[in-house]
Amino acid sequence: MKLLRELLRDLKIKATVGAMHAAVAGIADNSKHVAKDYLFVAIKGTASDGHRYIEDALAAGACAVVCEELPEAPQDHVAWIQVADAAEALGWLACNWYDRPSEKLQLVGITGTNGKTTTATLLYQLFASLDRKSGLISTVVNCVAGRCEPSTHTTPNALVLQKLLAEMVDAGCKYAFMEVSSHGLVQRRVAGTRFAGAVFTNITHDHLDYHGTFDHYIRAKKLLFDGLKKDAFALVNADDKHGATMVLNTKARVHTFALRSPSDYKVKLLESHLTGLLLTLNQKELWLRLIGAFNAYNVAAIYGVADLLGQDDEPVRTALSSLTAPDGRFQTVQSATGILGVVDYAHTPDALENVLNTLAEFRQNAGAKVITVVGCGGDRDKAKRPVMAKIAAEKSDAVILTSDNPRSEDPAEILREMEAGLDPVLIRKSTTLPDRKEGIKLAVQRAQPGDIVLVAGKGHETYQEIQGVRHPFDDRAVLLETFLVLNV
């Protein structure tokens, strides 16, 4: 139990009504989760309005309600707290319920379109190898000092987020690395969370189904840097023209990383192979087990964070050389006859282009082909569908358009929207096959020894969501099974 007045610390309160001396047993933003003496937060969401469920919460035993609109005749035995933004209030309430765990950690938030998961995960790997107890909150897994569980959201609900951070503190973690999505920022899931630093990887076309315009998407990402305190650091990609935008008016200390531009953490790529990268990092040579020029940016950011968090240079460089990519990020599998399979999460135009540019460097001979299997998710940004199909067809020798996670949409309609990006020449390089497993099979059947089969879009995911049902589906497992079945 906590006193209500303790939970209200730093909330922007417009008005209060009723008994304000309650002891609170828990907090919920879903009336179904309310129990006796709970505080209920009524949030106006995109799908439903929590104000409609206040009566249900009271019937379940709520002793306090945080809302944006007070009822006409509020019950006086209940504590009513009116706020301008209930989602923001939930963030602060969650922080206070768990005794502000982010203030007891060196928490680093990573935002951007591409590279968030890799950067956060590799930072967690790096600090573990330096014997620093750490936590990770990512698209793939959430980890507390070595104990990991699959995640459901890139940036969790405020109550889940603060609980995770509290578990990290209780486990003795001193550091935590967290992906911060644009959705999470706009929906105020990180309200009240104190960041020791923030990283901006890049920004390209994505999530316009939610944000509406690219400018709104940029502003959403910038919220992370707007909220930094003056003792925090902001580390941004100087090669991305929006890096400077992110740190306009930030109170934090600004630092940069880059491959092309002058920067605090400068990388020069010397060699790129299927076995790794050779580069210089602030003029010192370093060999990495990571693949692709895009990972040079990730490593520059990781090195910068480690330096800004006060880690010694030589141990960091040694640890960097042993890091491995997260699941579903440029994972390679080889067939018995020498066909190279690559599974990657690339689900944006820029990410897909980066992966295909990297694969072009790795053709074993002039006649080797790149065959790409790719789809686009349903109930997501439709504008990128023709763009991704065009990139795949232009940069591959053959492309198979197939289903990703169609969710509630008709897979055939998604594929028609992808096909709209192909001119008559590119159409001749493409095949449309809605069944993803059959699409992968066809790609392998068309491949010869030395060819590369890229399966893009789902990466680490082990399911395919169709009409609200998640069916088991793992691109890497399907690719390996296809190699064996076809005996290639």
RATALIN-V898676 format. One record per residue. N is the residue number from 1. RES is the residue in three letters. SS is DSSP state (hx for helix, st for strand, lp for the rest). Layout:
# RATALIN-V898676
n: (N | N)
res: (RES | RES)
ss: (SS | SS)
This chain:
# RATALIN-V898676
n: (1 | 2 | 3 | 4 | 5 | 6 | 7 | 8 | 9 | 10 | 11 | 12 | 13 | 14 | 15 | 16 | 17 | 18 | 19 | 20 | 21 | 22 | 23 | 24 | 25 | 26 | 27 | 28 | 29 | 30 | 31 | 32 | 33 | 34 | 35 | 36 | 37 | 38 | 39 | 40 | 41 | 42 | 43 | 44 | 45 | 46 | 47 | 48 | 49 | 50 | 51 | 52 | 53 | 54 | 55 | 56 | 57 | 58 | 59 | 60 | 61 | 62 | 63 | 64 | 65 | 66 | 67 | 68 | 69 | 70 | 71 | 72 | 73 | 74 | 75 | 76 | 77 | 78 | 79 | 80 | 81 | 82 | 83 | 84 | 85 | 86 | 87 | 88 | 89 | 90 | 91 | 92 | 93 | 94 | 95 | 96 | 97 | 98 | 99 | 100 | 101 | 102 | 103 | 104 | 105 | 106 | 107 | 108 | 109 | 110 | 111 | 112 | 113 | 114 | 115 | 116 | 117 | 118 | 119 | 120 | 121 | 122 | 123 | 124 | 125 | 126 | 127 | 128 | 129 | 130 | 131 | 132 | 133 | 134 | 135 | 136 | 137 | 138 | 139 | 140 | 141 | 142 | 143 | 144 | 145 | 146 | 147 | 148 | 149 | 150 | 151 | 152 | 153 | 154 | 155 | 156 | 157 | 158 | 159 | 160 | 161 | 162 | 163 | 164 | 165 | 166 | 167 | 168 | 169 | 170 | 171 | 172 | 173 | 174 | 175 | 176 | 177 | 178 | 179 | 180 | 181 | 182 | 183 | 184 | 185 | 186 | 187 | 188 | 189 | 190 | 191 | 192 | 193 | 194 | 195 | 196 | 197 | 198 | 199 | 200 | 201 | 202 | 203 | 204 | 205 | 206 | 207 | 208 | 209 | 210 | 211 | 212 | 213 | 214 | 215 | 216 | 217 | 218 | 219 | 220 | 221 | 222 | 223 | 224 | 225 | 226 | 227 | 228 | 229 | 230 | 231 | 232 | 233 | 234 | 235 | 236 | 237 | 238 | 239 | 240 | 241 | 242 | 243 | 244 | 245 | 246 | 247 | 248 | 249 | 250 | 251 | 252 | 253 | 254 | 255 | 256 | 257 | 258 | 259 | 260 | 261 | 262 | 263 | 264 | 265 | 266 | 267 | 268 | 269 | 270 | 271 | 272 | 273 | 274 | 275 | 276 | 277 | 278 | 279 | 280 | 281 | 282 | 283 | 284 | 285 | 286 | 287 | 288 | 289 | 290 | 291 | 292 | 293 | 294 | 295 | 296 | 297 | 298 | 299 | 300 | 301 | 302 | 303 | 304 | 305 | 306 | 307 | 308 | 309 | 310 | 311 | 312 | 313 | 314 | 315 | 316 | 317 | 318 | 319 | 320 | 321 | 322 | 323 | 324 | 325 | 326 | 327 | 328 | 329 | 330 | 331 | 332 | 333 | 334 | 335 | 336 | 337 | 338 | 339 | 340 | 341 | 342 | 343 | 344 | 345 | 346 | 347 | 348 | 349 | 350 | 351 | 352 | 353 | 354 | 355 | 356 | 357 | 358 | 359 | 360 | 361 | 362 | 363 | 364 | 365 | 366 | 367 | 368 | 369 | 370 | 371 | 372 | 373 | 374 | 375 | 376 | 377 | 378 | 379 | 380 | 381 | 382 | 383 | 384 | 385 | 386 | 387 | 388 | 389 | 390 | 391 | 392 | 393 | 394 | 395 | 396 | 397 | 398 | 399 | 400 | 401 | 402 | 403 | 404 | 405 | 406 | 407 | 408 | 409 | 410 | 411 | 412 | 413 | 414 | 415 | 416 | 417 | 418 | 419 | 420 | 421 | 422 | 423 | 424 | 425 | 426 | 427 | 428 | 429 | 430 | 431 | 432 | 433 | 434 | 435 | 436 | 437 | 438 | 439 | 440 | 441 | 442 | 443 | 444 | 445 | 446 | 447 | 448 | 449 | 450 | 451 | 452 | 453 | 454 | 455 | 456 | 457 | 458 | 459 | 460 | 461 | 462 | 463 | 464 | 465 | 466 | 467 | 468 | 469 | 470 | 471 | 472 | 473 | 474 | 475 | 476 | 477 | 478 | 479 | 480 | 481 | 482 | 483 | 484 | 485 | 486 | 487 | 488)
res: (MET | LYS | LEU | LEU | ARG | GLU | LEU | LEU | ARG | ASP | LEU | LYS | ILE | LYS | ALA | THR | VAL | GLY | ALA | MET | HIS | ALA | ALA | VAL | ALA | GLY | ILE | ALA | ASP | ASN | SER | LYS | HIS | VAL | ALA | LYS | ASP | TYR | LEU | PHE | VAL | ALA | ILE | LYS | GLY | THR | ALA | SER | ASP | GLY | HIS | ARG | TYR | ILE | GLU | ASP | ALA | LEU | ALA | ALA | GLY | ALA | CYS | ALA | VAL | VAL | CYS | GLU | GLU | LEU | PRO | GLU | ALA | PRO | GLN | ASP | HIS | VAL | ALA | TRP | ILE | GLN | VAL | ALA | ASP | ALA | ALA | GLU | ALA | LEU | GLY | TRP | LEU | ALA | CYS | ASN | TRP | TYR | ASP | ARG | PRO | SER | GLU | LYS | LEU | GLN | LEU | VAL | GLY | ILE | THR | GLY | THR | ASN | GLY | LYS | THR | THR | THR | ALA | THR | LEU | LEU | TYR | GLN | LEU | PHE | ALA | SER | LEU | ASP | ARG | LYS | SER | GLY | LEU | ILE | SER | THR | VAL | VAL | ASN | CYS | VAL | ALA | GLY | ARG | CYS | GLU | PRO | SER | THR | HIS | THR | THR | PRO | ASN | ALA | LEU | VAL | LEU | GLN | LYS | LEU | LEU | ALA | GLU | MET | VAL | ASP | ALA | GLY | CYS | LYS | TYR | ALA | PHE | MET | GLU | VAL | SER | SER | HIS | GLY | LEU | VAL | GLN | ARG | ARG | VAL | ALA | GLY | THR | ARG | PHE | ALA | GLY | ALA | VAL | PHE | THR | ASN | ILE | THR | HIS | ASP | HIS | LEU | ASP | TYR | HIS | GLY | THR | PHE | ASP | HIS | TYR | ILE | ARG | ALA | LYS | LYS | LEU | LEU | PHE | ASP | GLY | LEU | LYS | LYS | ASP | ALA | PHE | ALA | LEU | VAL | ASN | ALA | ASP | ASP | LYS | HIS | GLY | ALA | THR | MET | VAL | LEU | ASN | THR | LYS | ALA | ARG | VAL | HIS | THR | PHE | ALA | LEU | ARG | SER | PRO | SER | ASP | TYR | LYS | VAL | LYS | LEU | LEU | GLU | SER | HIS | LEU | THR | GLY | LEU | LEU | LEU | THR | LEU | ASN | GLN | LYS | GLU | LEU | TRP | LEU | ARG | LEU | ILE | GLY | ALA | PHE | ASN | ALA | TYR | ASN | VAL | ALA | ALA | ILE | TYR | GLY | VAL | ALA | ASP | LEU | LEU | GLY | GLN | ASP | ASP | GLU | PRO | VAL | ARG | THR | ALA | LEU | SER | SER | LEU | THR | ALA | PRO | ASP | GLY | ARG | PHE | GLN | THR | VAL | GLN | SER | ALA | THR | GLY | ILE | LEU | GLY | VAL | VAL | ASP | TYR | ALA | HIS | THR | PRO | ASP | ALA | LEU | GLU | ASN | VAL | LEU | ASN | THR | LEU | ALA | GLU | PHE | ARG | GLN | ASN | ALA | GLY | ALA | LYS | VAL | ILE | THR | VAL | VAL | GLY | CYS | GLY | GLY | ASP | ARG | ASP | LYS | ALA | LYS | ARG | PRO | VAL | MET | ALA | LYS | ILE | ALA | ALA | GLU | LYS | SER | ASP | ALA | VAL | ILE | LEU | THR | SER | ASP | ASN | PRO | ARG | SER | GLU | ASP | PRO | ALA | GLU | ILE | LEU | ARG | GLU | MET | GLU | ALA | GLY | LEU | ASP | PRO | VAL | LEU | ILE | ARG | LYS | SER | THR | THR | LEU | PRO | ASP | ARG | LYS | GLU | GLY | ILE | LYS | LEU | ALA | VAL | GLN | ARG | ALA | GLN | PRO | GLY | ASP | ILE | VAL | LEU | VAL | ALA | GLY | LYS | GLY | HIS | GLU | THR | TYR | GLN | GLU | ILE | GLN | GLY | VAL | ARG | HIS | PRO | PHE | ASP | ASP | ARG | ALA | VAL | LEU | LEU | GLU | THR | PHE | LEU | VAL | LEU | ASN | VAL)
ss: (lp | st | st | hx | hx | hx | hx | lp | lp | lp | lp | lp | st | st | st | st | st | lp | lp | lp | lp | lp | st | st | lp | st | st | st | lp | lp | hx | hx | hx | lp | lp | lp | lp | st | st | st | st | lp | lp | st | lp | lp | lp | lp | st | hx | hx | hx | hx | hx | hx | hx | hx | hx | hx | lp | lp | lp | lp | st | st | st | st | lp | lp | lp | lp | lp | lp | lp | lp | lp | lp | lp | st | st | st | st | st | lp | lp | hx | hx | hx | hx | hx | hx | hx | hx | hx | hx | hx | hx | lp | lp | lp | hx | hx | hx | hx | lp | st | st | st | st | st | st | lp | lp | lp | lp | hx | hx | hx | hx | hx | hx | hx | hx | hx | hx | hx | hx | hx | hx | lp | lp | lp | lp | st | st | st | st | lp | lp | lp | st | st | st | st | lp | lp | st | st | st | st | lp | lp | lp | lp | lp | lp | lp | hx | hx | hx | hx | hx | hx | hx | hx | hx | hx | hx | hx | hx | lp | lp | lp | lp | st | st | st | st | st | lp | lp | hx | hx | hx | hx | hx | lp | lp | lp | lp | lp | lp | lp | lp | lp | lp | st | st | st | st | lp | lp | lp | lp | lp | lp | lp | hx | hx | hx | hx | lp | lp | hx | hx | hx | hx | hx | hx | hx | hx | hx | hx | hx | hx | hx | lp | lp | lp | lp | lp | lp | st | st | st | st | st | lp | lp | lp | lp | lp | hx | hx | hx | hx | lp | lp | lp | lp | lp | lp | st | st | st | st | st | st | lp | lp | lp | lp | lp | lp | st | st | st | st | st | st | st | st | st | lp | lp | st | st | st | st | st | st | lp | lp | st | st | st | st | st | lp | lp | lp | lp | lp | hx | hx | hx | hx | hx | hx | hx | hx | hx | hx | hx | hx | hx | hx | hx | lp | lp | lp | lp | hx | hx | hx | hx | hx | hx | hx | hx | lp | lp | lp | lp | lp | lp | lp | lp | lp | lp | st | st | st | st | lp | lp | lp | lp | lp | st | st | st | st | st | lp | lp | lp | lp | hx | hx | hx | hx | hx | hx | hx | hx | hx | hx | hx | hx | hx | lp | lp | lp | lp | lp | lp | lp | lp | st | st | st | st | st | lp | lp | lp | lp | lp | lp | lp | lp | lp | hx | hx | hx | hx | hx | hx | hx | hx | hx | hx | hx | hx | lp | lp | st | st | st | st | lp | lp | lp | lp | lp | st | lp | lp | lp | hx | hx | hx | hx | hx | hx | hx | hx | hx | lp | lp | lp | lp | hx | hx | hx | hx | lp | lp | st | st | st | lp | lp | lp | hx | hx | hx | hx | hx | hx | hx | hx | hx | hx | hx | lp | lp | lp | lp | lp | st | st | st | st | st | lp | lp | lp | lp | lp | lp | st | st | st | st | lp | lp | st | st | st | st | lp | lp | hx | hx | hx | hx | hx | hx | hx | hx | hx | hx | hx | hx | lp | lp)
